[in-house]
Amino acid sequence: MIPFVITIRRKLWSLEREFASNADQFVLLRFLTFVYAIRNDTPTGVFRRTLWCCHLSVPVFVLSSYCYKAYWQLTHTTYTFSTFITFGTFWIFANTVIRGIIFDRVVLERLERFLNDRSFRDDEQVVRSARFNVQLHNNRCLVLVNLTLLFETCIFLGTNLMYQPEFALMYKGHVVGGLFTQLLYGCSLCFWGSLYVQIFAFIYVVLIVFREEMWILTQSFERINECFRKYWTSLDTVRSSAEEAEFWHELQLLIKLNVQRHVELLENISTFGAILRPFSFIQYYGSFTLVAYYCFIIIYSGITRLTVVYFGFIVFLVGESFLFCQILSKINDLIGTIICEMEWYDKLRFSHRFASAYRQVRTSFLIIIIRSQKPLSFTMNGVGSITMARFADLLNSTYSFVMLLLQLKNGLLANLTGNDYV
């Protein structure tokens, strides 16, 4: 048994390193976006196009079934906890479909092409190792997210789907179909519902790569200090025109290379805003209501085998909101810190022979500092910025909403008790 486990572990490790060494660092991301129908091209051929249309019709059918189920319960039954669960599930699935619709695949493909170009400092082993580790980390994140979602799906199929008719395929208030039909319906619900979490994983992976490229750029800016130290002694003692010219040429070349890379990264991150802005809007308000909804169910029903799935989803929602706000608030602030800690303000001396180069270099430093001190501001479609303070607001709003639901529940019970007493 132990040799078999060791063999499997070695094969998995070999496969993991093979994916991490792939020239396309988004190979898993491309596969997942294809599986979840996030693509901007239509399959060729009648058979493939028919399969693709059938694949896309599944989430439409599931969403339509929940629309009908919610309508039936509103018109033919009283407001019960079952109705509350139905509307909550409908809200989740509707948010998932909207996330899939607004996810701009064209922008994502453009960013993938840019980030797959690793020509910047690709000749250095340290940089190659850093990029390899990031690719390994991203692949592990995607695999871990999908394995966790698969585990949650198994729990859901064995508990909630079997014991809660709110999650079953129903017509006129009655469950239709046999066990196989319900399992197929439940798998479809879980698969397409998991897109709510998957899209965050897609965005998180891209942001991690951006952050790593920013880190590589900060290390490149630190080379400027090495340039100062390299020529400082000779320039301070013997004013050699040849050495001074070499110093200014090398310094300007370093600054130009780094500034160009910085501009490219900032432009592409701004382009990423086409995805981030609508996503963050849905992320904030969707997570706010869903976390409150799941917390209310757990408080109402207690910790049972039917609420384990809810607890896991709460962890997912809070975790992804925290990571999303954290990574965006720290993606650009290192460069300004590095520039401020450099020795350029002390060792950059005015030179009459290279006055133009001196002014150009000094201006470049000041512009970089000013630009880097301004945080990358991604707004939620004009409703506030994405910061860690926004995450704190999310938790406060969720707590307030849960308390409101509990007060409504207690007030409703008090009214029912009073009416029975009368």
N, C-alpha and C positions, 0 to 999 in steps of 0.2 A: 504493500500500500504506500509506504513512504517513498520508494523509488519512483512510483507512478506519479505521486504528487510533485516530486522534485522535477521530473521530466516535464510535466504540464507547466510548472512554474518557469522553467527555462524557456519553453516554447513561447509562453506569454511574454516573457521579458524580451525575447528576440523579436517577436512581433511588435511589441511596443517601441523598441529602438528603431525598427524598420520604418514605422510610421513617423517617428520623431525625426528621422533622417531624410524624409521625403522632401523633395524640392518644393512641393506645394504644401505649405504648412496648414492649409485649410481643407485638406482632403476629406477629413471626417465631417467637417462643417458642410462641405458641398454635398456629401451623401445625405446628411440629415435634412438639409433644405430641400433636396429632391424628394425624399420620402414624404415630407410634409407639404409637398406641392408648392413650395416657395421658389418659383422659377419664372423667368420672363420669356421663355421660348415654348412653343407648342410642339409636342412630339410629331414626327412625320409618319405617314402611313395610316391607313384607316383603322387597322387593328389596334395599334398603339394609341391612337387618338381616342378610340372608343374606351380602351382600358383607363386612359387618363381621365376622361369625363366621368366614368364610373367611380374612379377614385375620389374625384372632387365632389361627387354627388353625396358621398357618405356623410360629411359634416353638415351639409345642407339638410339632409334627411333627419339627422339627430337633432339639429337646432329646431327644425320644423315640428318634430315630435314633442319637444319640450314647450314650444309655443302653444301647440294644441292642448297639451296636458295642463298647462297653466290656465288657459282659457276655460277648459272644462271644469277645473276645480273652482274657479271664480264664479262660474255661472250655475253650477249644480251642487256645490257643497258649501259648508260653512268654513270660515277661516280657522284652520287648524295648524298644528305644527307641521303636518304633512305638506300643507300649502306653502308654508315658509321654506321648507327644504326644496320643494320644486322650484320656487322662484329663485332661491339661492343658486341652485344648479344651473338654471337658465341664465342667470347673471354671469356665472363663470364661463359658460360656453359662448355666450354672446361676446364677452370680452376677448375670449380666445380667437374667435372668428375675426373680430375687428383688428386684433394684433396681427393676424396673418395677412389681412388685406392691406394694412398701412405699411407693412414691412417692405421697403423698397429694395427689391432684388437687384435692380440696375446699379444703385449706389453701392450695395454690398459687393458686387462683382468688381466694380471700379476700385474699391478699397482693397480687395483681395489681391488684385494685380499690383497695386502700389506696394503693399506690405510684403508680397512675395519677391519683390526686387530687393535683394540683400547686398547690393553692390557697395553700399556705404560701409567702409571699414571691414569689408569681408575678408581681407587678407590677414586679419589678426585672429589668433587662436582664441583669445579671451572673448572676443565678440561672437565668434562662431559657437563657442560653448554656451554663452549666455542665450543665444537664439535657440540653440538645441534644447536647453532646459525649459525655455518658455513653451516651445512646441510640445515637449513632453508633458509639461504641466497642463496645457490646454487640452491635449488628447485625453489625459487622465480625468480632467473635469467633465468633459463630454461623456466619457464612458461611465463615470460615477453617477452623473445625473440620470443617464438612461437606465442604469441598473437599479437605482433607487426608485425611479418611476415604474419600472417593471415590478419591483417588489410591492410598491403601493397598489399597483393594478391587481396583483394576485390577492392581496388582502381584501381589496374592494370586491372582487368577483366572489370571494369565499364568504364574505360577511354582508356588506351593505346591499349588494345586488340580490342576494338570496332572501334577506329578511326585511328589506325596506322596499315596498312596491313603488315608492317615489322614483326609484332609479330604473324601474323596469319599463319595457315597451308596453304602453297601455292604449286602449281605445274605449271611449265612453266609460272611463273609470274602472275598466277591467283589464287585467294582464292578458296579453295575447301571445300565442306561440308557446312552444315547449322550452325545455331547458337549453337546447342548442341555440334556439332563437334568442333567448335572453342573454346567454353567454356571448353570442356574436354582437348583440346590441351593446352589452356592457363593455366589451373589448373596444368597440368603435368609440363609445363615449370616453373611455380612458385614453385611448390613443390620441384622438383629436383634442381632448381636453388637456392632455399633457403639453400641447403646443404652447399653452400659457406660460409654462416654465421653460420650455425649450427655446423660445425666442429670446428670453433673457440670457440663457446660456450662450446663444449665438452672439449676442451683443457683448457679453462679458468677455468672451474669447478674443474678439476684435479689440476691445479696449485694453486687454492685457498686453497684446502685441504692440499697441500704440505706446503704452507705458514703458515697455521694454526698449522700444526705439528711442523714446525720450531719455531713458537712462543711458543708453549708448551715446546719445548726443551730448549729455552732460559730461561723460567721461572724455569725449572728444574736445569739449571746451577746456578741460583741465590740461590738455596738451599745450595750451597757450602759456601756462605757467612754466612748463618745461622749456618753451622757446625763450622766455625771459631769462631763466636760469642759465641756459646754454650760452647766451651772448652777453650776459650781464657783466661779467668780469672784463672781457675785452673791450666792451663799449664804455665801461666806466673808467678804464685806465688809458688805453691807447685808442684814440678815435680813428680807427682805420675805416676809410671810405668803403673799401670792399666788404669788410665784415658788417659795417652798418647797413650797406645796401642789401646784403644777404639777409640780415635780421629783419628789415622792413618787408622784404619780399616774402620771406617765410611766414611772418606774422600776418600779413594781408591775405596770403593764400589760405592759412588756417581759418581766419575769420570768415573769409568768403565761403569756404567749404561748409563750415558749421552753420552760418547764417542761411545759406541756401537749403540745407537740410532742415533747419528749424522752420523755415517758411513752408517747405513742402509738407511737413508734419502738421503744422497748424492749418494749412489750407485743406488737407484731407480730413482732419478732425472736424473742421467746420462743415465740410461736405457730409460727414457722418451725422451732423445735426439734423439732416433731412429725415433720418430714421429715429434719432434720439428724442427730438422734440415731441412728436405725437406719441411715441412709446412711453416717454416719461410721464406724460399727462395721464395715460391709461394706467401706467404702473402705480402712480400715486393714488388716484381715486379708486382704481380697481382693487388694489391691495388694502386700502383703508376700509372699504366695505366688506371685502372677503374675510380679512382677519377678524373684524368685528363679528361677522356672520358665524364663522367657525368657533370663535370664543363663546359666543352666545349658545351655540348648540352644545358645546362641551359643558358649560355651566348648567344648562337646562337638563341635559341627559346624564351628566357625570362621565367618568372614564369607564367606557365599556368597549367591547370588541367592535362595536359599530362606530365609535368615535376615534379610534386609533388613526384612521385615514385622515380625519380632520386635523388631528394634532400634527401629523407629519406635514400636511399642506401648510399649516400655520408656520412651521419652521422654515419651509421653503420660501414662503412669501416674505417673512421678516428678513431672512438671510439675504435674499436677492435684492431687496430694497436697500439694506445696509451696504452691501458690496457695490451696488450701482452708485449710490451717493458718495461713497468713500473714494472709489477709483476716479470719478470725475473731478473731485475736489483736489486730487493730488497728482494730476497727470502732467502739469506744466510748471509747478512751483519750484522744482529743483534747479532749473537752469538759472533763474535770477539769483538764487542763493549761491551757486557756484561762481557766477560772475562777480558778485559782491565780495566773495572771499578770496578772489584772485589778487595778485600783487601788481596789477597793471597800473593802479592809481599811484603807486610808489615808484615803480621801475620804468614806467613809460615817460621818457624825457623828451622835451621838445628839441627838434633838430632843424637848424636853418637849411641844411641841404635836403632834408626830407620833410619839409613843413607840411606839404600837401598830404603825404602819407600819414603823418602824425594826426592831423585834423580828421582825416577819414577814419582812422582806427579808433580814435577817442569817441567820435560820433557814433560809430558802430557799437561800441561798448555801452554807451548810454541808451541807445535805442533798444538794444537787447534787454537791458535791465528794466526799462520802462515796460516793454512788451511782456516780459516774463512776470513782472509783479502784478500785472493785470490777470486775474484768474480767468480760466476758460469758463465762460458763462453760457450754460445751456438752459434755456427757459422751457417750461412745460407749456408750449404753445402760448406764451405770453403770460402765463399764470405762475409767477415766481420762478426762482432759479433752483437748479439741482445742487444742493449742498447737504452737509451733514446736519445743518439746522433743519432742513426740510425733512430729513429722516426722523428727527425728534418730534417735529410737528405731526408726522404720520402716526407715531406711537401715541401721542396725546389725543389726536383726533379719534383714533381707534378706541382708546379707553373711554372717551366721552360717548362714543356711539354705543359701545357695549353697555355702559351704564344707562343710557337712554332706553335701550331695548329691555333691560331688566326692569326698569321702572314701568314701562308699558305693560310688561308681563305681569308684574305685581298689581298694577292698577286694574288690569283686566280680571285677574283672579279675585280681587277684592269686590269688584262690581258683580261678578257672577255669584260670589258667596252672599253678598247683600241681597240680590234678587231672590236667591233660593230661600233665604231667611224670611223675606217678606212673604 
